Every structure is written in structure tokens, then in C-alpha cells.
Amino acid sequence: MKRSADTGRRRRTPAVVAAAVLAAVPMTGTSTAVAPAEAGAPAAASPVGRWALKVSFEGHTYDSTVQFTPGGTAFIVGGGAGRWSRTGDGRFTFRIAEPMWSEKGDYLGRVSVEQSARLTGDTFTSSGVSRQYDADDVLTRSVRAHDTGTRS
């Protein structure tokens, strides 16, 4: 299964990417593990920063990396991007869209990743569904995916 983060592997047909991968250029100041708290409230754990991921779906596991910014943006290798948001104490969600391109540069479609995560210290686990759409924006496939992220 082709993934943006794959290098040196045999070429595979485009398929569902189960989670976010490396931001092209990490943003300065995003490595903090704690987000600012509201007045009088304790600081809450935050996914802001760079994470090494183990992405698992359909019996396969892939290494990837994701970057979450303080403003709520999530980046994925290959030009994909999306948003993350806090959903509770130690919990957040992220949605990322990644375009798929042929070797000739033709647009083949996109993968839409949706994950719900639980953050504990410098690790998070998440699960959700990744959906693959063709160039006409027709859903062609969906898979359940699970991630384990380690702050890097």
C-alpha cells in the first residue's frame, strides 16, 4: 500500500493512508507539551509538536510522523493538511486530507483521515476511519486505523 512516508519501498497502487505523517518543516516553538490554560484553570496536556507514529490498519503497521501546531493545524507529508482540536482532558481529534498523485503528476483522488486520540504524557493512541476518494470525489474505500504516537 503506497504511503507518502514510504521511501525505498516498491511502488504500490494508491490506497487509504491511515493517519497523518511528517510535517515538511517543523514550526519553531511547537515542541511544548503543555498548552496555555484559561485564567485560573490548570494547564492541560497538548498534542502540539512533532510525533513519531506507528500506524496500523488491515494487519499492516507503518512508521510515520505528524506535526500539530498551536493554532490547530495538523500537517502530513506530501502536502496533506488538516485540523486538530481538544475534545476533553487529555483527548483530541484530528482530521487530515492528503491528495494522491500518479507518477506523472495526475490527481488520482484523496484520502481523508479522521482520528480520536487520548494523550498520556509523551504518548498518544488514536483510532478512527480513513476514507479514499477517487478524482471525481466518489468514496472508493474505507478502513479502520489505529495509531500510537511518541513525541519526537
Buried (B, 14 or more C-beta within 10 A) or exposed (E): BEBBBBEEEEEEEBBBBBBBBBBEEBBEEBEEBEEEEEEEEEEBBBBBBBBBBBBBBEEEEBEBBBBBBBEBBBBBBBEBBBBBEBEEEBBBBBBBBBBBBEEEEEEBBBBBBBBEBBBEEEEBBBBBBBBBBBEEEEEEEEBEBBBBBEBB
